[in-house]
């Protein structure tokens, strides 16, 4: 059951992260070798995320690609790596800079699924 919940969260969160840029192509599918999901962030940028496996997310941020791994969360789907945290739930997600304690210390953007 726990695995099914994690997989469902990953699929729901798949619509959350993989590229944060103002110049994202309109068709993001296949951008990372898997379906990608577009989010519109509060700073006007577009965030595209791909989930190559149920345990990983790929984020492209300002021209750099970041590999994130699933992390423990009380609710939603949380991925960390490369000094970043992507936490999604439903049609929304938050991108944060990862703090020394392994949690989001500085929020970078709030994003909504397009």
C-alpha positions as CSV (number, residue, x, y, z in Angstrom):
1,X,0.0,0.0,0.0
2,X,2.8,2.4,0.9
3,X,4.5,1.8,-2.5
4,X,1.1,2.4,-4.3
5,X,0.7,5.7,-2.4
6,X,4.3,6.8,-3.3
7,X,3.7,5.9,-6.9
8,X,0.4,7.8,-7.0
9,X,2.1,10.8,-5.4
10,X,5.0,10.6,-7.9
11,X,2.5,10.5,-10.8
12,X,0.5,13.4,-9.4
13,X,3.7,15.3,-8.7
14,X,5.0,14.5,-12.1
15,X,3.0,17.5,-13.2
16,X,5.3,19.6,-11.1
17,X,8.9,19.9,-12.0
18,X,11.8,19.8,-14.4
19,X,12.5,23.1,-16.0
20,X,12.3,26.6,-14.6
21,X,12.9,29.0,-17.4
22,X,11.0,31.7,-19.3
23,X,11.8,30.0,-22.6
24,X,10.3,26.5,-22.3
25,X,9.0,25.0,-25.5
26,X,5.2,24.7,-25.6
27,X,5.5,20.9,-25.9
28,X,7.5,19.6,-23.0
29,X,6.7,15.9,-23.5
30,X,9.9,14.0,-24.1
31,X,12.1,16.8,-22.9
32,X,13.8,14.4,-20.4
33,X,13.1,11.1,-22.1
34,X,9.7,10.8,-20.3
35,X,6.5,12.8,-20.0
36,X,7.1,16.2,-18.5
37,X,4.6,18.5,-16.8
38,X,4.5,22.3,-17.0
39,X,3.9,24.6,-14.0
40,X,3.4,28.3,-14.0
41,X,5.3,29.9,-11.0
42,X,4.5,33.0,-9.1
43,X,7.6,34.8,-10.5
44,X,6.3,34.3,-14.0
45,X,8.6,31.5,-14.9
46,X,7.6,28.1,-16.2
47,X,8.7,25.0,-14.3
48,X,8.7,21.6,-16.1
49,X,9.4,18.4,-14.3
50,X,9.9,14.9,-15.4
51,X,9.8,11.7,-13.4
52,X,12.0,9.1,-15.1
53,X,11.2,6.6,-12.3
54,X,8.9,6.5,-9.2
55,X,12.0,7.5,-7.1
56,X,13.5,10.3,-9.2
57,X,12.6,13.6,-10.7
58,X,14.6,15.6,-13.2
59,X,14.5,19.4,-13.0
60,X,16.0,21.8,-15.5
61,X,16.6,25.2,-13.8
62,X,18.0,28.2,-15.8
63,X,19.8,25.9,-18.2
64,X,21.2,23.5,-15.7
65,X,19.8,20.0,-15.1
66,X,19.3,18.7,-11.6
67,X,18.6,15.1,-10.6
68,X,16.4,14.8,-7.5
69,X,15.6,11.7,-5.4
70,X,12.4,11.0,-3.5
71,X,12.5,12.0,0.1
72,X,10.3,11.4,3.2
73,X,7.2,13.6,3.4
74,X,4.1,13.7,5.5
75,X,2.0,14.7,2.6
76,X,2.5,15.1,-1.2
77,X,5.6,14.1,-3.1
78,X,9.0,15.5,-2.0
79,X,12.2,15.3,-4.0
80,X,15.6,16.6,-3.0
81,X,19.1,16.9,-4.6
82,X,21.5,19.4,-6.0
83,X,20.7,21.8,-3.1
84,X,17.1,22.0,-4.1
85,X,13.8,20.6,-2.8
86,X,10.7,20.1,-5.0
87,X,7.5,19.4,-3.0
88,X,4.3,18.9,-4.8
89,X,0.7,18.1,-3.8
90,X,-2.2,17.9,-6.2
91,X,-1.8,20.7,-8.9
92,X,0.7,22.8,-6.9
93,X,4.3,22.6,-5.9
94,X,7.0,24.6,-4.1
95,X,10.6,24.9,-5.2
96,X,13.0,25.7,-2.3
97,X,16.7,25.9,-1.7
98,X,17.7,23.0,0.5
99,X,18.9,24.0,4.0
100,X,21.7,22.3,6.1
101,X,19.1,20.2,7.9
102,X,18.0,18.6,4.6
103,X,14.7,20.6,4.4
104,X,13.7,23.6,2.4
105,X,15.2,26.7,4.0
106,X,14.4,29.3,1.4
107,X,11.4,29.2,-0.9
108,X,12.3,30.0,-4.5
109,X,8.9,29.7,-6.2
110,X,5.2,28.6,-5.7
111,X,3.9,26.9,-8.9
112,X,0.6,25.7,-10.3
113,X,0.1,23.0,-12.9
114,X,-0.9,24.5,-16.3
